[in-house]
Amino acid sequence: MGFTIAEKILARAAGRPGVRAGDEIRAKPDFVVAYDFPGYTDVIFRQMQDEFGIERVKEPDRFVLFIDHMVPAVTPQEEDLHQNTRDWGAKNGVPVHERKGIGHQVASELGYAVPGAFVVHFDGHISQLGTFGTLAIGVRRHLLEAFVKDSILLKVPQTTRVEIVGTPPPGVMARDVFHHIVRVLGPSACRFQVLELGGETISRFGIDSRQTLTGLAMFTGAITAIINPDELTLAYARPRARKSIEPVASDADAVYAARHTIDVTDLEPIVVVPPSPANTRNLTDYLGTEVQVGYLGSCASGRIEDLRAAAQVLKGREVRPGFQLHVVPTSQDIMRQASEQGILTDLIAAGAFVTSPSCDYCFGRLGVMTAGQRAVSTGTLNVRGRMGSPDSEIYIVNAAAVAAAAIEGRIADPRRYLGG
Amino acid sequence: MALQNLRGRVAFIFTETDFDVDQIVGVKNIKLRDPAELAAASMKEYDAEFAKRVRRGDILVGAANFGYGHPHYPPMIAMRHLGIAGVVAESFSPGYWRGEVAMGFPQATCPGILGLVQRWDEIEVDWDAGLVRNLTRDAHLPIEPLSIADRQMLDAGGIVGYLHARDRFEETPHD
């Protein structure tokens, strides 16, 4: 029997000829990635030294740090955290990237999404490196192990294979496809497993769409998601790659925990209603719901494809007076491209409030809502209080639907504005 | 130090599938750091008298996919401060599981637990026998075995102890 891509990557990382789901192995991450955040990096840096007497990491090239939360700092304590991160990076020879954008995206831009590589982070949204055939897992505080030891102990996960078929209709985006997967399979279908995505729809999707799908894997219960590399992703990833690794892909006779096929031919735009990412509904069931805030951004959806879709809806139209539309491109590079392509001009002309890349709108540090307010959002999550008051609400929709709601001040069907 | 069997009363049963643990302290309290303050703020929506009724060694019971969402650490910091010794659930969300096991907080996966226990029953989690026993009703169910790494983590009381133990076990530290 053949192997899954996850098994192949972990076999190499464990230095073994082959591993199977369920095996307990010691695997050496090719890259250890983190953003600075209180309780994570500051604690790890301190524990390395105080608990384990480690002054410096041995292989600084395996590590990379991002400063993407609390950017820009609004308190001296936040800037202290960042300064501590910069100092640690300088002392260890570990690169610290700040003000480049959201780390999960910038990691790909900077060549850490190497096809065939094994990557760990504390944050599960690093799963989006799976777009490039990289196995990237968020391990929360287990990340300390990757800073203190070369290898981490883990159980080789099973894989669920999901084939996406059919062409989604206009106005339906990758974001809709992802939440439809959660609707069809349920929020725990892939618990502790790898979600392997494939099929004709994925093959036709661009990189942006694939990043949206893989980056949200955790809401299916999966520990990560991955797509077998193809010409498109190899052409992006290989010239940037910071390590020479032979790309791998699942064998045709790989052993899966489950296989599913999901047809998106008739899919409608969705809305994920508060307070859980498990609550996928058809957008049309919520048309007319009044909203005051729109957030277009995040590691999940703030890329060129998303910005372009929003600009298509908003071009020549206006954000409704009083509506707060926050547009936050996922990275500086994306923002530059959007600027060059005139997308930002269209968004700004329509009345969008466009700001530089930061994670801060997604988790309620900037642009916060007060009690009773509602947002349409492409952020990662819609749990209570995520974007401000516990008595505010978040409706997750695709980028075009955020733009449509910004025009009408209520949940609206983006297809009305995309008709040509 | 090794993982002890849990023995205590079922202090609360969260019957909601995909339960978001942040609700235990409430989102508005999620940034509190002091365990006593967190404990004082917790469980208000579930049982306002919880802090008075709970005893050291008591156990929480959960439904399927317990810990779904973006779990944070403060809710279980609060629960441990009140004496909760561990959680038994039908199944767990992996992010929650990893986070709490790294904190050295025992978690047991027991399919069928909701049908095995009622609130305030006395139960025991026997790790080596692989069972949850309901001592009040003389019934039991198997638990899913812990992975080697998770067992070592819980034996060592969390990630730091586990990494020290790894140093001791590995005679020739090739890492």
Interface residues (C-beta under 8 A of the other chain):
Chain A: E24 G39 Q47 E51 F52 G124 G138 V139 R140 R141 H142 L144 E145 V148 K149 D150 S151 L153 L154 K155 P187 S188 R191 F192 M218 G221 A222 I223 P275 S276 P277 A278 T380 L381 V383 R384 G385 R386 S389 P390
Chain B: D18 D20 D22 Q23 G26 V27 K28 I30 A64 N65 Y68 G69 H70 Y73 S91 F92 S93 P94 G95 W97 R98 G99 A102 M103 S147 I148 A149 Q152 I159 V160 Y162 L163 H164 R166 H174 D175
